[in-house]
Amino acid sequence: MALSIATVWTRCATVLFVFSGMWGIALPITRYSIPEEMQEGSVVANLATDLGLDVRALVTRKAKLDIIHTKKYLDINKETGELFILEKIDREYICSSKTTSCFLKTDVILENPIRIFYIELEIMDINDNAPIFRRETMQLDISESTAPGERFSLTNAVDADVGANSIKTYYLSESKYFTIEIQTGSDGSKYVDLVINSNLDREEQAVHNLILTAADGGVPARSSTASIILMVLDINDNAPFFNQPIYAINVTENSPIGTLVMKLSATDLDEGTNAEITYSYTLYTSEKTQEKFSLNSNTGEIKVKDVIDFEESHSFDIYIQARDQGSNSLSGDSKVMAFITDLNDNYPEVTITSFKSTVKEDVSIGTLIAVISISDRDSGDNGEVELTLNQQASLPFVLDKSSEDYFALLISEPLDRETIPRYDITFIVTDKGTPRLFDNETITLEILDVNDNAPVFPQSFYTIHVVENNVPGALLMSLSAFDPDLHENQYLVYFIMEKEIINTSMSMLFSINPENGNLYALKTFDFEREREFLFHIEARDSGLPPLSSNVTVHIIILDQNDNTPLIVSPWRAQGSVIEEVIPRSADKGFLVVKVIAIDTDSLQNSRVTYQLLQTSDSSLFSLDQYNGEIRTTRMFSYRDPRHQRLVVVAKDNGDPALSATITIKISTVEHMVTPFSETTEVPSEFDLFTDLNLYLVIGLGSVSFLLLITILVVIVLKCQKPKPMKMPPAINMNLNSLNRNSVISRNSFISQRCSTIADSTLISSDAYWYSLFLAETRKGKVVVRQPIVPKGAGYFVSSIPRSTGPTETSDSRASTLQDSRASSDLP
């Protein structure tokens, strides 16, 4: 399409010859006409043909076009000789919109020899621009008094196109009040005027919205619109008016000053100052009426100005005028008829003639609190009054009519300050008029406190767990009581109720802060000595008489793993090595020695297990981790050394675990020499008359006597404890049998260790070892060795020798294993 248009315009091109004196030769001017906005690549003309040039000369002579307006709109195809569009050409950009013709001039330059051809390209306008209003919205203010035919100039539109493509006409949206007239300027521009067709009325329509459209003459035509807002300005052409010419209202007598009687509202259809209305009395309103009622000039509110009495006047006529604030002010009138309504206008009165503002909470029923009188200045039913109490809450009071118009306020129920500390008593007096009038008077009665509440602890029994080895002075618990009384009646003092445990006062063990009830421990407790404490703490107020209450406190001492296991068998001096002698012919499973350790802790902390820490030959001996028995795992061979060394560790089950070790040196002999064998036992009758047995009998008798005294003391102390501990029956049976046969010795045997401990029994005060284990008991005497045990630990150890021959003991202090029930079995 672009090529055909260019061809048409090219055929219309005219070649002109211009003579130039500078060159002295005639230089031709070639002119072409094309429409603007042609597509890039469109051919304008065959330049080589029009200039009479050979196409090949365009290349050899280096044909070129100069740059126009810093842009290169055209170029030459040197292969075909055609002049084509290199960039779109906008006529409105190149030429002014005022000019009807637009030319684009360029030069074609050839070299060898130099020759210049002048080219003029006429750019024809197309309708590519729509009209544009300089202002999209136009606002005009027109007075409603403007006469028809008045003209107002409007902002015209502009169009960048020229000729027939420029603005042709304007159109106005439909309106019965306005029309437009189009004017043509000397340069052909179109101008538009707004003309008023009929009278305007702002009260009918204050704003007119119109649409102005500008259209050009192009094909197809282009157009644009602008909005016209016409504001009709008001003039004072409307007088104020009331909704009614006469108003009738009712006013209650004795209405408070400032009471709103009514609010008048006049209407003015104008606006601005023309619609601002002020209200005033007319000359027809009497001065008396103006004294009773006030009129607000701005709002039109009529209010009570003075006391209105029905008996003085039954009605009032009020004449009101409403006037606007226009330059030529207009006004309107109305009448208000106010009718006074009679009512019961005297309120009854209540007077407190005497009043007791404070009473104690233990005051007796029937006590007089106040005397009240009532009155009413009215007469008849309006003067009859009655007095009542505020019954919103149940009050412990009653009204007693003592005489005409006098009442006494009495206490009807017991008072409790802790429940209600004060009473707001409201007396309500009401007449029997229509409507009924009432008045009220409130008094406040304060209730004084008496000491009628004992302190109360949150709990009746407290259990406190204390871990042994506590720091003296440590806070155990805060035992605070509550007393709902006031002042000195609620000031509490705490103390420990004295009680002795094992000749020790509770105040020596515990302390309590008398002010806040903080309970402290005064000493470090040992679980192995004290397990629990049970005592009472009393809280006493400072009232008269003082009241108190107490609470039971149960202190439970919790165990810590603070005692290292103590090896009691085989016994040895501090740091010494235990020596044991066994035959080399001992069979597999032969009991070499039994290690017994005790732990004064309780429960898991006292469970002791055994293990071999060091051994000279691990294949020769075994150790039972629970009972501590060391036995041979095989028979001795000739390669085995004569002396073996074992290190045994006894470890408790605490966290962290504590342990003790013992070193045992085992010697083997070919033949065991025993003073007496099982086949050559000395009869028991013979044993009774040996010197050794005589000494043992004397020692046994002495120890039995001391033990009996000790048991009696223990029994007395046990009876004082809340919960005496019971010894298991199995222990008692074994103890009874042991008491009949035992001789006590502290040191170990010296007879070349010819015997080993066959079994032993460990009994602790917490009954951890529940029963005695007796094994491999043979004929002979029972020997019990007393280990070095911490004072008060309460442990008993018994051992039974394997040999039946006489035994030697050291002169160490002896003891026996028995309980209170076995004391009667002693010889």
Buried (B, 14 or more C-beta within 10 A) or exposed (E): EBBEBBBEBBEEBEEEEEEEEEEEEEBBBBBBBBBBBBEEEBBBBBBBEBBEBEBEBBEEBEBBBEEBEEEEBBBBBBEBBBBBBBEEBBBBEBBEBEEEEBBBEBEBBBEEEEBEBBBBBBBBBBBBBBBBBEEEEBEBEBEBEBEEEEEBEBBBBBBBBBEEBBBBBBBBEEBEBBEBEBEEEEEEBBBBBBBBEEEBEBBEEBEBEBEBBBBBBBEEBBBBBBBBEBBBBBBBBBBBBBEEEEBEEEBBBBBEEEBEBBEBEBEBBBBEEBBBBBBEBEEEBEEEBBEBBBBBEEEBBBBBBEEBEBEEBEEBEBBBBBBBBBEEBBBBBBBBEBEBEEBBBBBBBBBBEEBBEEBEBBBEEEBEBBBBBBEBEBEEEBBBBEBEBEEEEEBBBBBEEEEEBBBBBBBBEEBBBBEBBEBEBBBBBBBBBEEBBBBEBEBEBEBBBBBBBBBEBEEEEBEBEBEBEBEEEEEBBEBBBEBBBBEEBBBBBBBBEEBEBEEEEBBEBBBBBEEEBBBBBEEEBBBBBBBBBBBEBBBBBBBEEBBBBBBBBBBEBEBBBBBBBBBBBBBBEEEEEBBBBBEBEBEEEBBBBBBBBBBBBBEEBBBBBBEBBEBBBEEBBBBBEEBBBBBBEBEBEEEBEEEBBBBBBBBBBBEEEBBBEBBBBBBBBEEBEBEEEEEEBEEEEEBEEEEEBEEBEEBBEEBBEEBBEEBEEBEEEEEEEEEEEEEBEEBBBBBBBBBEEBBBBBBBBEBEBBBBBBBBBBBBBBBBBEBBEBEEBEEBBBBBBBBEBEEEBBBBBBBBBBBBBBBEBEEEEBBBBBBBBBBEBBE
